[in-house]
Amino acid sequence: MLKIRIAGTESELRQVAHKAGSTRIKRFKRENCKTSFAIDVEISVSDFLENLDLNSGSEETDSHEQKCNPQEIQAELEDLLEEISDK
C-alpha cells in the first residue's frame, strides 16, 4: 500500500475526500501563521498504476516518458515497499 498526502485548499480537499472515501482533513499551522490543509490517502500500487496516465494531455512526449513501463514501475515500487517494511 502507498500512503499519499494530498495538500490543497479546504474546499479542494473536501471534493477529494468525498471521492477517496476519507473525510479527515488535517490542518497545519505554518511558521508564517498561515494554515494549510492535507488529507492522507492509502492506495494499492496496482490501483495507483492503473489510474496513472504517463502521457496525460501532452502532445509532445519526452523520450523518457516513452520508455516508462508500468510493470517496471510497479516492480520498483513493490521492491521499495518491501525494503521499507524490512527496516
N, C-alpha and C positions, 0 to 999 in steps of 0.2 A: 504494500500500500504506500502511496505517496501522500505526504501531507503538504498542502499548498496553502500559503497565506495570501489572501487577496485584499489589497488595500484600495480605498476609494472614498467617495463621499458617502454619507449615511444613506441617502436615497438610492444611490447606485448599489450599495451593498444589500439593501432591503430587496431589490429586484433579484440579485444574485442569490441571496439566501433563500428566497422563495423557490427558485429553480433548483438549487442544490439540496434543498431539504434541511438546511441549517439555519436557525434563526438567532444564533448567538453572535451578536455584533460586539466586538471588543473596542473599547475606547482607550486611546493612548494620549497622554499629555506630553507634548514636546517641550524642549528647553525654552523655545521661543513663545511658550504659553498657548500655542495653537493645539487643537485637538485633532487627531487623525483616527480613522476607523479601519477595522480589518475583521475578516472572518477567516477561520481555518476550515479547510475542506479536505477530506480524505477521499482518494480515488485510486482504483487499482491501476497498475501500469498498463494493462491491456486496454482498459476503458479510456485512459488518458491518450494512448496512441491511436485508438480508433477515432477519437474526436479531434486529433491533431491534424491540421492541414498544412503541410510543409510549404506549399506553394500558394498560400491564401492570397488571392486577389492580385498577385504580382505578375504583370505581363513579362517582365524580364526576369528570368530565373538565373540565379547565380550558379556557377559550376558546382559549388559546394552543396547547394540545395538539391541539385540533380543527383548527387551521389548519396543522399540520405536514404537509408533503408530502414523502414520502421521496425523490422525484425532485429536488425543490429542495434538500434536504439533501445528496444525492449530488453535485449540480452544485456546490454551495458548497464541499464538502469537496475535490472534484477541483480547483476553482479555487485553493483554499488550498494543496493539494499542489503544483500547478504553480508557484505563487508561491514556495513554499519551495524547490523544485528549482532555480528560476532564480537564487536567491541562493547 
